[in-house]
Amino acid sequence: MCDIVRGKKRKRNNWLQRHARDPYVRRAKAQGYRTRATFKIMELDRSDRLFRPGLVVVELGSAPGGWSQYVYSKISPGGTLVAVDLKEMPPIPGVTFVCGDMSRFDIKRKIIDCLPEGSADLVISDAAPNITGIGAVDQSKTLALLEDSLDLACTVLKPGGRFLVKLREGGDMQGFRRRCALYFKQCAARKPGASRARSPEVYLLGTGFLSGKRSL
Ligand SMILES: C[S@@+](CC[C@H](N)C(=O)[O-])C[C@H]1O[C@@H](n2cnc3c(N)ncnc32)[C@H](O)[C@@H]1O
């Protein structure tokens, strides 16, 4: 076995061991959530009161559905959750799922058609590209996805609406934060405890959507 293959195997085994010991993984299993990521959105909700019954929410990058399970329980009764992912997501009663690439015109059209009056109070995105391990490639894929999320938020949000998006610190992330600040009254970074300390991920919360909706 060559050194590269051995190195990859070791990395994977370390990840599996860390995953098995992770308290959030155990809690997610015990409470019936599909992912440990549920605890991130739960914490963000506790600190920023993101959800309440009746809210209209678009969730980008939703599969396998850990966030969707929690979000739908908090916006019920009367709320609408439109979840979007490239991959199929096992159904969750009450949640409308759109399968496809959020950057595509036809997918955006579908999302809008699923929303009451075509607009939303909140857009949340935990979307992440497939990581190649090549820094520059991953950075540009991440940025493109962030731009697509912001574009969709600006298309569907009601004035005063909110936008929560996952980003990775580094690269041109400061530029993206500055761009978000053009569309929202306030933008602030959040790092929930359930997000691994060694992970570069942070969440950016934009509140008070300023401009009128963008046309598709
Ligand atoms: C970290 S996972 C989301 C996990 C989810 N929050 C949960 O708790 O189950 C990121 C997701 O983003 C999706 N994704 C990546 N690019 C996308 C795109 N262009 N359009 C829609 N979904 C995308 C991936 O398919 C992946 O399922």
The ligand as a Gaussian input file, in Angstrom:
#p B3LYP/6-31G(d) Opt

LIG

0 1
 C      -23.928000      19.896000       5.202000
 S      -25.174000      19.280000       4.098000
 C      -26.651000      19.919000       4.855000
 C      -27.076000      19.178000       6.090000
 C      -28.427000      19.623000       6.614000
 N      -28.376000      20.948000       7.207000
 C      -28.961000      18.666000       7.650000
 O      -29.004000      19.015000       8.838000
 O      -29.366000      17.549000       7.266000
 C      -24.970000      20.321000       2.695000
 C      -25.903000      20.046000       1.545000
 O      -25.774000      21.074000       0.556000
 C      -26.212000      20.503000      -0.674000
 N      -25.848000      21.347000      -1.826000
 C      -24.624000      21.648000      -2.293000
 N      -24.692000      22.416000      -3.396000
 C      -26.015000      22.634000      -3.655000
 C      -26.739000      23.333000      -4.681000
 N      -26.093000      24.011000      -5.662000
 N      -28.096000      23.314000      -4.654000
 C      -28.749000      22.643000      -3.672000
 N      -28.123000      21.945000      -2.672000
 C      -26.767000      21.941000      -2.655000
 C      -25.496000      19.155000      -0.678000
 O      -26.093000      18.264000      -1.594000
 C      -25.623000      18.734000       0.791000
 O      -26.689000      17.826000       0.982000

